[in-house]
Amino acid sequence: MYGGSFLEQHKGHFWAMTETRPYLLYLEHYGLFLYRAGKPLGAIRIFEELIALNTSDNQGIRDTLLLVLLEYNKDHKFRKYANMFNGDSVAFPLYTRALFAFKNEGASPRA
């Protein structure tokens, strides 16, 4: 439905197109279902696809993605997405980054 040339032309900006929002919401819920069903790698793949489709991440998928990456020790991907959204200054992503630092460094000044 949203593949081929449509995807090439609009990837990264799906949220700006109201007709694609139901698809993005479906993907979000599918990713959450996979996570709850004990399939974290599938969930991570879906959450990463959502960010690729909507690089502004109007859905806040990054918060869920970062927690799943942290839980399953996907440190390289955690750093990638944490850096991608480095400007976040609200509590949730800051706490997630602090938890990541604590996990990797212990009770360090950065944590």
N, C-alpha and C positions, 0 to 999 in steps of 0.2 A: 504494500500500500504506500509506504513512504520510503521506498528504496530507489535504486537507479539514479537517474538524473535529478529527481526531486531531492533525494538525500544529498547528493553532491552539491546541489545549489543552495540548500537551506541548512545543512548540518551546522550546528553551533548556535542556531537561532530559532529552534523549534518553539520555544515558549512565546516568542513574539507573534507567532502565527496561531491564532485561537483554534483553528481547525486541528492542530496537532496536539493540543493540550490533553484531550482524553487519552491519546496514545501514550503520552508521557506519564500520566497518572496511572494508567494500566501497568506500564513498565515498573513504576515505583512499587506498586502493590505486589507485582510478580516478584520483584527482588526481595521484598520483605517476606513473602511467602517462602521463597527458597531459603532464606536465612532461618526462618522459624522451622522449616522442614529439615534442618541440619545439612543444608547444601550451601555452605558459605562461599565456596569458590564460584558457584553459579550466581549467587547474589552479588558478589563483587563485580563479576563481569557485567551484570545488568546495571549496577550503579555507575560503573565506569562509562557504559554506553549512554546513560542518561546525561552524564556530564559532557560527553562528546556532542550530544545532540543539543544541549542547552548550556553553553559554556558560562553563562552568567549564573547558572544554578539557582534560578528563581524558586525552585522547589526545596532547596536546602538539603539536597541529597548528600552533599559533602559531609554533613554532620554524621549521618548514618554510615556512610562509606568509611570515614576515618575511624569510627568506633569498631567496625567489623575488621578493618585492616589491623588495628591495634590488638584486638582480641585474638586474631589468627596469625600474629607475628609476621605480617607482610610489611616490614619496616621500610623497604625501598619504595613501595607504592605509597605508604603513609607519608613519607617525606615528599614525594612527588606532588600529591594532592594538597598537603599542608602548605607547600611552597606556592602552589597554583593559587591558593586562596589566602595568602599571607596577610592581606590587608584586613581580614576579619578582626574586629575588636570587640565583639559581643562575647558574653560569658562562655557559652557552650564550646566554641572552637578553642578558646583560650584554655579552658579546663582540659580539653582533650589533648592539646599540645603539652600541657603540664604533666598530664598522666603519662604521655609517651616519654617525656624526658625522665620522669621518675622511674618508669619501667626500665629504661636503658642506662640511667646514670645513678639511680638511687636518690637520696635526699640531697641533691645538688642545688646550688643557688638558682640554676636555670629552672629546675623543677619547682 
